[in-house]
Amino acid sequence: MSDARQAIAVAREAGAGEVAADTLKEAESYLSSAERKLNERDYLRARRDALEAKSKALSALKAAEKSNSTD
């Protein structure tokens, strides 16, 4: 879960909110879902959603980095 939070924070700092807003929003949504599932003790699904959140955040980060390198 913390990996996903960190990936989202890094993506946001890199400007993904402007370049890949939809992907970043998906990452945040998956993280929120993971947190809910963790509270419900549905650990398997919480882990799956946390991994998906991290994946989406990394995609958003790549898009931001690509955009920053072309500026």
Secondary structure, 3 states (H helix, E strand, C coil): CHHHHHHHHHHHHCCHHHHCHHHHHHHHHHHHHHHHHHHCCCHHHHHHHHHHHHHHHHHHHHHHHHHHHHC
